[in-house]
Amino acid sequence: MSVLTSEEIKKLAHLCGLTLTNNEQDVIKQKLSETLTYVHILDELDTSKVDNKIHMSFTTNVFFEDGTENTRQLSKIDALKNAPNTRFEVPKVLEEK
Amino acid sequence: MNILGKSVLELKKLIETKEVSENELFAYFLRRIQKYNTKLNAYLSIEETSKTKGIPISIKDNFNTLGTITTASSNVLKNYVAPYNATVVERLLKNNFVSLGKTNMDAWAHGSSTETSDFGVSRNPWDITRVAGGSSGGAAVSVSSYLAPAAIGSETAGSIRQPASWCGTVGLKPTYGRVSRYGVIAMGSSFDCPGPITTTVSDAAYLLEILAGKDAFDATTSSAPVENYLKNLNPSKKYVVGICEDYIKDVDEDTKKAFEKSIEILKKMGHTIKKVNLLSPKYSIAVYTILQRSEVSSNLNRYDGIRYGNKRNAFGEEAKRRMMLGTYALSAGYADEYYNKAVKVRGLIIEDFKKIFNEVDIIAAPTTPLTALPVGESAKYPFFGEAMDVLTEPAAIAGIPAINIPNGLDNNDLPIGLQFMSKWLNEQSILNLAYAFEKETNFFDVIKKGFHRYE
């Protein structure tokens, strides 16, 4: 069984920007380990001759003509409507000298 | 004027001949929703008045609908008011449809029962101790109990066909890229397909015509011309229909019996039945679990609680688990073992279907391995959603079109589903065969019995 360690779970949660309770950590650790073990069923199939550059749509190189009106652009008011206090607030990135 | 059970096309005609007014029609459905929705929990939000005029329709809550709350059934978006309409919604409005409200789903479409919804489970109209299926559970419930004459749902792998099967309605998953995903809250971007859930095949054909087509806002949409699916509905065309033992052997007794009876009917109707060997659908569970969860981990990254929505600790356990599996499968050192391997098997599945569609026109199979489960039972399965959708995943992985139609009731009086799949952009064939089956059997009166339970 592909068992994930608690360290790996913590690291994954951090990569996902998630905080887990201790209970969630245990439950998720067990369920993820089960899933990762299960998906090894794919080892039964020989994929040595398969190209992994598969894409599902029929199109290639769909371009937007430079200078064309962008009809779906939101106004500033509409774009901010759902933000807390109608502003995008983030932690300071640069320190002041 | 008895409206109960009338299809979209029938209602359209009644409006045109002025036998019923659009206002009356809207009020009719609103009354029914007010009467039954508390019990069924199909709708999360209801339009108290019709903003525009048209044929009423319900819309799954993962479609952005301008000016109304759109939640994807998650607390993260509990207060999110959509600032724009999804392309699907625009096309509905342009074609004289009006929204009755937004329907319940599994949160972020993660599931096959609506049990992961943050706003309660949707009850199966045939037995309210059971789930409706998912993730388009609310949509299927709304049609099955005639709280809407049709619904818009979406399918990543099974999310239209499975609840349609469990609730006893028609449900169509178009070819990937046939219908625009612009404005649909993304789950698996290489899988997601908006599609109709209806009471007749003609309605599904009509809605597909309205929704399908190239969209400048979704670069993955196909430029293939949109056919006259409705006008070209041909119940007399004969097909070579493939059946595969691996899709039949593990389903429950009643589902197997209903399937075998349906095949006999197709034979009697003059279609050729041919046994085919497809790659076992069991591999699809693993492929879909890895690829979908990888895409989910990326798509759900945008919910930062900074620009809109609540903070990430509002995610439910199912969403957290799926994001973490996806992140793991994509991470350095593991991407080859999991993600890339799954992509390659996806390639095998696609080639496998291409090969089989040289031998047959359509593949027929049961839609689900069993009928609607009791509420709570899904907790017994480690990856319930993916396991329930074993028979619908292959078509989703390949991106081919597929339709569910009811083909009977089991010993507990629960609907059983039959599905037809065909090759890319060949919706006309599966619509034709489904239409022919409908004319021949009337789906054994399943749909009619369904809405009569809610007089």
Boltz contact constraints between the chains, C-beta under 6 A:
constraints:
  - contact:
      token1: [A, 12]
      token2: [B, 324]
      max_distance: 6.0
  - contact:
      token1: [A, 12]
      token2: [B, 327]
      max_distance: 6.0
  - contact:
      token1: [A, 12]
      token2: [B, 328]
      max_distance: 6.0
  - contact:
      token1: [A, 15]
      token2: [B, 327]
      max_distance: 6.0
  - contact:
      token1: [A, 16]
      token2: [B, 323]
      max_distance: 6.0
  - contact:
      token1: [A, 16]
      token2: [B, 324]
      max_distance: 6.0
  - contact:
      token1: [A, 16]
      token2: [B, 327]
      max_distance: 6.0
  - contact:
      token1: [A, 17]
      token2: [B, 312]
      max_distance: 6.0
  - contact:
      token1: [A, 18]
      token2: [B, 312]
      max_distance: 6.0
  - contact:
      token1: [A, 18]
      token2: [B, 320]
      max_distance: 6.0
  - contact:
      token1: [A, 19]
      token2: [B, 313]
      max_distance: 6.0
  - contact:
      token1: [A, 28]
      token2: [B, 321]
      max_distance: 6.0
  - contact:
      token1: [A, 31]
      token2: [B, 321]
      max_distance: 6.0
  - contact:
      token1: [A, 31]
      token2: [B, 382]
      max_distance: 6.0
  - contact:
      token1: [A, 32]
      token2: [B, 325]
      max_distance: 6.0
  - contact:
      token1: [A, 34]
      token2: [B, 382]
      max_distance: 6.0
  - contact:
      token1: [A, 35]
      token2: [B, 325]
      max_distance: 6.0
  - contact:
      token1: [A, 35]
      token2: [B, 383]
      max_distance: 6.0
  - contact:
      token1: [A, 39]
      token2: [B, 286]
      max_distance: 6.0
  - contact:
      token1: [A, 39]
      token2: [B, 290]
      max_distance: 6.0
  - contact:
      token1: [A, 41]
      token2: [B, 286]
      max_distance: 6.0
  - contact:
      token1: [A, 42]
      token2: [B, 286]
      max_distance: 6.0
  - contact:
      token1: [A, 42]
      token2: [B, 341]
      max_distance: 6.0
  - contact:
      token1: [A, 42]
      token2: [B, 345]
      max_distance: 6.0
  - contact:
      token1: [A, 45]
      token2: [B, 345]
      max_distance: 6.0
  - contact:
      token1: [A, 47]
      token2: [B, 344]
      max_distance: 6.0
  - contact:
      token1: [A, 50]
      token2: [B, 344]
      max_distance: 6.0
  - contact:
      token1: [A, 50]
      token2: [B, 347]
      max_distance: 6.0
  - contact:
      token1: [A, 52]
      token2: [B, 340]
      max_distance: 6.0
  - contact:
      token1: [A, 52]
      token2: [B, 343]
      max_distance: 6.0
  - contact:
      token1: [A, 52]
      token2: [B, 344]
      max_distance: 6.0
  - contact:
      token1: [A, 54]
      token2: [B, 343]
      max_distance: 6.0
  - contact:
      token1: [A, 54]
      token2: [B, 346]
      max_distance: 6.0
  - contact:
      token1: [A, 54]
      token2: [B, 347]
      max_distance: 6.0
  - contact:
      token1: [A, 56]
      token2: [B, 176]
      max_distance: 6.0
  - contact:
      token1: [A, 56]
      token2: [B, 190]
      max_distance: 6.0
  - contact:
      token1: [A, 56]
      token2: [B, 399]
      max_distance: 6.0
  - contact:
      token1: [A, 57]
      token2: [B, 177]
      max_distance: 6.0
  - contact:
      token1: [A, 57]
      token2: [B, 220]
      max_distance: 6.0
  - contact:
      token1: [A, 58]
      token2: [B, 177]
      max_distance: 6.0
  - contact:
      token1: [A, 58]
      token2: [B, 222]
      max_distance: 6.0
  - contact:
      token1: [A, 62]
      token2: [B, 219]
      max_distance: 6.0
  - contact:
      token1: [A, 72]
      token2: [B, 217]
      max_distance: 6.0
  - contact:
      token1: [A, 74]
      token2: [B, 83]
      max_distance: 6.0
  - contact:
      token1: [A, 78]
      token2: [B, 83]
      max_distance: 6.0
  - contact:
      token1: [A, 82]
      token2: [B, 80]
      max_distance: 6.0
  - contact:
      token1: [A, 82]
      token2: [B, 308]
      max_distance: 6.0
  - contact:
      token1: [A, 83]
      token2: [B, 307]
      max_distance: 6.0
  - contact:
      token1: [A, 88]
      token2: [B, 306]
      max_distance: 6.0
  - contact:
      token1: [A, 88]
      token2: [B, 307]
      max_distance: 6.0
